[in-house]
Amino acid sequence: MQLTARQQEIKDSYIAARGGWGEPWETVLAVDPEFVAAYLGLYQVPWEKNELSDKFKELCYISINAAATHLHVPGIRPHIKRALEFGATAHEIIEVLELASTLGIHTMNIGVPLLVEVLEERGRTEAAPLNEYQERLKAQFTETRGYWHDFWNEMLELDPEMFAAYTEFSSVPWRTGTLTPAEKELIYISYDIAATHLYVPGTKLHIRNALNHGATVGQILEVMEISSVIGIHAVTTAVPILVEELAAAGKPLD
């Protein structure tokens, strides 16, 4: 399409900042160019503040897009590409994906306390004391992960087999990874706080851990800024569908 001067300005700014362009942005630019400009301003906030490195910002985008609660496949490839361009290694990207894969344990973090509440309604009075095996698991988790939180207590008591398996599973990137402890905790924050998950207990825990490992308030805020832009996938996912339906109906793009 023939762009106005304003539309061309917005498109040029977008490409300069994002390193690429494509549908559906061409369609949105035609219908509502100021929305594209406003989105670019929102997206650019962490890129202008630069509390985090460009590479690590892209690792956060990978985490958010690949997390099971979002799984925005169109976003995974371009952010992996950009992360590689900024110097990320395959090992670092895999480590991020390993960290993001622990999200599934939130089923247990939420479900086991609910089970305990129901058991208490049915007469359960107090938790059973930990046996030697359970105490050993608790010590192992604390040593490897660097913290303990009360929300693990009931899972450790009622399902030590699952707790043991999760301890081993979640500890792999802590033993073999190259990201710093603070960076690992920031990755956890990135998908816990995302709009598709909003796991409050985990977000608070990982904020505390990140600060304890030396992360700054500015870095934590920047991770949240990065996570907050996933709302734009309403546009990037639905606009191509709109274009197809308009074409099928023989209607113009007004």
Protein Blocks (a to p, Z undefined) as FASTA:
>chain_A
ZZdfklmmmmmmmmmmnopacdfklmmmmmmmmlmmmmmmmmmmmmmnomacfklmmmmm
mmmmmpmklopmklmmmmmmmmmmnopafklmmmmmmmmmmmmmmmmmmmmmmmmmmmmm
nopabdcdddfklmmmmmmmmmmnopacfklmmmmmmmmmlmmmmmmmmmmmmmmmmbdf
klmmmmmmmmmmpmklopmklmmmmmmmmmmnopafklmmmmmmmmmmmmmmmmmmmmmm
mmmmmmmnopacZZ
